[in-house]
Amino acid sequence: PATCTFKGGLESEKQQYIIHGGKTPNNELSDKIYVMSVVCKNNKKVTFRCTEKDLVGDVPEARYGHSIDVVYSRGKSMGVVFGGRSYISSAQRITEKWNSVADCLPHVFLVDFEFGCSTSYILPELQDGLSFHVSIARNDTIYILGGHSLANNVRPANLYRIRVDLPLGSPAVNCTVLPRGISVSSAILTQTNNDEFVIVGGYQLENQKRMVCNIISFEDNKIEIREM
């Protein structure tokens, strides 16, 4: 599934975790979204509460290999779902192709965790569905790096900046294509401090693992990617 952290509004739920999609034990795909929070900590024992969140509107289809992040703008927050893969349509899903998958459409979904509303956005800069990309959320902005396009079997050196503005009315979503991206899929992202992240592992070709790490640093809303 895709996971991320979420700062809840209540003092007792300062740190929450969002879980979306993924594969079930019977190899089906899930479209469910869960909010997990720490209920209490005592005697080194941690108790969690996990709540399923029902969505209405443009609900993201069941998928895996995608990302979910949370953006914060004007004192409000919103979840952002992008990319991933899903099984081919039921009309095409015959026995021989039962587990065949395709990239999801390159739509960006905004999810309101408070009211359970989901809205999809089509951005002209996002032309291809991507899976197993790297996503970084900072304030009102998400950066999408790399990813794998199943239709073309390529790992383009993508770097997209998706900014979400949350005024009193309808949200505004815009996307900018940035230069100097990296070609990577299925990598691990770790945050090392407030303005720095490290990308480890992943693939650069179908049969070639990435043996280089990258440091991603931010300064004055500028992103810099360098090899480590």
C-alpha positions as CSV (number, residue, x, y, z in Angstrom):
1,P,0.0,0.0,0.0
2,A,0.9,3.7,-0.1
3,T,1.5,5.2,3.4
4,C,2.3,8.6,4.9
5,T,2.2,10.5,8.1
6,F,-0.5,13.1,9.0
7,K,-0.6,15.7,11.7
8,G,-4.0,15.4,13.3
9,G,-5.9,18.3,14.8
10,L,-6.3,16.8,18.3
11,E,-3.5,16.8,20.8
12,S,-4.2,13.0,21.4
13,E,-3.8,12.3,17.7
14,K,-0.8,14.5,16.9
15,Q,0.7,11.9,14.7
16,Q,-1.5,9.8,12.5
17,Y,-0.7,7.5,9.6
18,I,-2.6,7.1,6.3
19,I,-2.7,3.8,4.5
20,H,-4.2,3.4,1.1
21,G,-4.6,0.6,-1.5
22,G,-2.2,-2.3,-1.9
23,K,-2.8,-6.0,-2.4
24,T,-5.0,-8.2,-0.2
25,P,-4.1,-11.7,0.9
26,N,-6.2,-13.2,-2.0
27,N,-4.2,-11.1,-4.5
28,E,-7.0,-8.6,-5.2
29,L,-6.3,-4.9,-5.0
30,S,-7.8,-2.6,-2.4
31,D,-9.3,0.8,-2.8
32,K,-9.7,1.3,1.0
33,I,-8.2,4.1,3.0
34,Y,-7.3,3.8,6.7
35,V,-6.3,6.3,9.3
36,M,-4.2,4.9,12.1
37,S,-3.4,6.8,15.3
38,V,-1.6,6.2,18.6
39,V,-4.2,5.9,21.3
40,C,-1.9,5.7,24.3
41,K,1.6,4.9,25.4
42,N,2.3,3.4,28.9
43,N,4.7,0.9,30.3
44,K,6.4,0.7,26.8
45,K,3.2,-0.6,25.3
46,V,1.7,1.3,22.4
47,T,-1.9,1.0,21.4
48,F,-3.1,1.9,17.9
49,R,-6.6,2.8,16.6
50,C,-7.2,2.0,12.9
51,T,-10.3,3.5,11.3
52,E,-11.5,2.9,7.7
53,K,-12.4,6.2,5.9
54,D,-15.3,6.1,3.4
55,L,-14.8,8.3,0.4
56,V,-17.3,10.0,-1.9
57,G,-16.8,11.8,-5.2
58,D,-13.9,10.8,-7.5
59,V,-12.7,7.9,-5.6
60,P,-9.3,6.5,-6.6
61,E,-9.6,3.0,-8.1
62,A,-7.9,0.1,-6.3
63,R,-4.2,0.3,-7.0
64,Y,-0.7,-0.5,-5.8
65,G,2.8,1.0,-6.5
66,H,1.4,4.6,-6.0
67,S,2.0,7.4,-3.5
68,I,-0.1,9.2,-0.9
69,D,1.1,12.4,0.7
70,V,-0.4,15.2,2.8
71,V,-0.1,18.9,1.9
72,Y,-0.7,21.9,4.2
73,S,-1.9,25.2,2.9
74,R,-3.6,28.2,4.7
75,G,-4.2,26.3,7.9
76,K,-5.8,23.3,6.0
77,S,-4.6,19.9,4.9
78,M,-5.4,17.6,2.1
79,G,-4.2,14.1,1.0
80,V,-2.8,13.7,-2.5
81,V,-2.9,10.3,-4.3
82,F,-0.9,9.8,-7.5
83,G,0.1,7.0,-9.9
84,G,0.2,3.3,-9.3
85,R,-1.1,0.2,-11.2
86,S,-4.4,-1.5,-11.3
87,Y,-5.8,-4.7,-12.8
88,I,-7.0,-4.4,-16.4
89,S,-10.8,-3.8,-16.8
90,S,-13.1,-6.6,-15.9
91,A,-14.2,-6.9,-19.6
92,Q,-10.6,-7.7,-20.6
93,R,-9.8,-9.8,-17.5
94,I,-10.1,-13.4,-18.8
95,T,-8.5,-16.4,-17.1
96,E,-5.3,-16.1,-19.1
97,K,-5.0,-12.4,-18.2
98,W,-6.5,-12.4,-14.8
99,N,-3.6,-10.8,-13.0
100,S,-2.6,-8.5,-15.9
101,V,-2.1,-4.9,-14.8
102,A,-1.9,-1.5,-16.4
103,D,-0.7,1.9,-15.2
104,C,-3.5,4.1,-13.7
105,L,-4.3,7.3,-15.5
106,P,-2.1,10.2,-14.5
107,H,-4.8,11.9,-12.5
108,V,-4.0,13.7,-9.2
109,F,-6.6,13.0,-6.4
110,L,-7.1,15.4,-3.5
111,V,-8.6,13.7,-0.5
112,D,-10.2,15.6,2.4
113,F,-9.7,13.3,5.4
114,E,-12.2,15.3,7.6
115,F,-15.2,15.1,5.2
116,G,-14.2,12.0,3.2
117,C,-14.4,13.8,-0.2
118,S,-12.2,13.0,-3.1
119,T,-11.7,15.0,-6.3
120,S,-9.5,14.2,-9.3
121,Y,-7.5,16.7,-11.4
122,I,-6.1,16.3,-14.9
123,L,-2.9,18.2,-15.3
124,P,-1.5,18.6,-18.9
125,E,2.1,18.2,-17.7
126,L,1.4,14.6,-16.5
127,Q,1.0,12.6,-19.7
128,D,1.9,9.0,-18.6
129,G,0.8,6.8,-15.7
130,L,3.7,6.1,-13.4
131,S,4.3,3.5,-10.7
132,F,6.9,3.0,-8.0
133,H,8.0,6.6,-8.2
134,V,9.5,8.6,-5.3
135,S,7.3,11.4,-3.7
136,I,8.4,14.1,-1.3
137,A,5.9,16.4,0.4
138,R,6.9,19.8,1.8
139,N,4.2,22.2,3.0
140,D,1.9,22.8,0.1
141,T,4.1,21.1,-2.5
142,I,4.8,17.5,-3.7
143,Y,7.8,16.5,-5.8
144,I,7.5,13.4,-7.9
145,L,10.7,11.8,-9.0
146,G,11.4,8.9,-11.4
147,G,8.9,6.1,-11.7
148,H,8.2,3.3,-14.2
149,S,5.9,3.5,-17.2
150,L,4.6,0.0,-17.9
151,A,3.2,1.0,-21.3
152,N,6.6,2.1,-22.6
153,N,8.7,0.0,-20.2
154,V,10.9,3.1,-19.4
155,R,12.1,4.8,-16.2
156,P,12.2,8.5,-17.4
157,A,14.2,11.0,-15.5
158,N,11.1,12.8,-14.2
159,L,10.9,15.6,-11.8
160,Y,7.5,17.2,-11.3
161,R,6.5,19.8,-8.8
162,I,2.8,19.7,-7.8
163,R,1.6,22.7,-5.8
164,V,-1.8,22.7,-4.0
165,D,-3.4,25.9,-2.8
166,L,-6.3,25.6,-0.4
167,P,-8.2,28.9,-0.3
168,L,-11.7,29.2,1.1
169,G,-13.2,28.0,-2.1
170,S,-12.1,25.3,-4.5
171,P,-8.5,24.0,-4.3
172,A,-6.1,25.1,-7.0
173,V,-3.6,22.5,-8.3
174,N,-0.8,23.2,-10.7
175,C,2.2,21.2,-12.0
176,T,5.6,22.3,-13.2
177,V,8.1,20.1,-15.0
178,L,11.6,20.7,-13.5
179,P,15.0,19.8,-15.1
180,R,17.6,17.4,-13.8
181,G,15.4,14.6,-12.6
182,I,16.6,11.1,-12.0
183,S,15.8,7.7,-13.5
184,V,14.7,5.4,-10.6
185,S,11.9,3.1,-9.5
186,S,11.1,1.2,-6.3
187,A,13.6,3.2,-4.3
188,I,13.5,3.9,-0.5
189,L,13.3,7.5,0.6
190,T,14.5,8.6,4.1
191,Q,14.4,12.0,5.6
192,T,17.6,12.9,7.4
193,N,16.7,16.5,8.5
194,N,14.1,19.1,7.8
195,D,15.6,20.1,4.4
196,E,17.3,16.9,3.3
197,F,16.3,13.5,2.1
198,V,18.2,10.4,0.9
199,I,17.2,8.0,-1.9
200,V,18.6,4.5,-1.6
201,G,18.4,1.5,-3.9
202,G,15.8,0.9,-6.6
203,Y,16.2,0.1,-10.3
204,Q,17.4,2.1,-13.2
205,L,16.8,-0.6,-15.8
206,E,14.7,-3.7,-15.8
207,N,17.6,-6.0,-14.7
208,Q,19.9,-3.3,-13.3
209,K,19.7,-2.2,-9.7
210,R,20.8,1.3,-8.8
211,M,24.1,1.3,-6.9
212,V,24.2,5.0,-6.4
213,C,22.5,7.0,-3.6
214,N,21.2,10.5,-4.0
215,I,20.9,13.4,-1.5
216,I,17.9,15.7,-2.2
217,S,18.2,19.1,-0.5
218,F,15.9,22.1,-0.4
219,E,16.8,25.7,0.0
220,D,14.4,28.7,-0.6
221,N,12.0,26.3,-2.4
222,K,14.7,25.2,-4.8
223,I,15.4,21.5,-5.1
224,E,18.9,20.1,-5.6
225,I,19.7,16.4,-6.3
226,R,23.3,15.1,-6.1
227,E,24.9,11.7,-6.0
228,M,26.2,10.4,-2.7
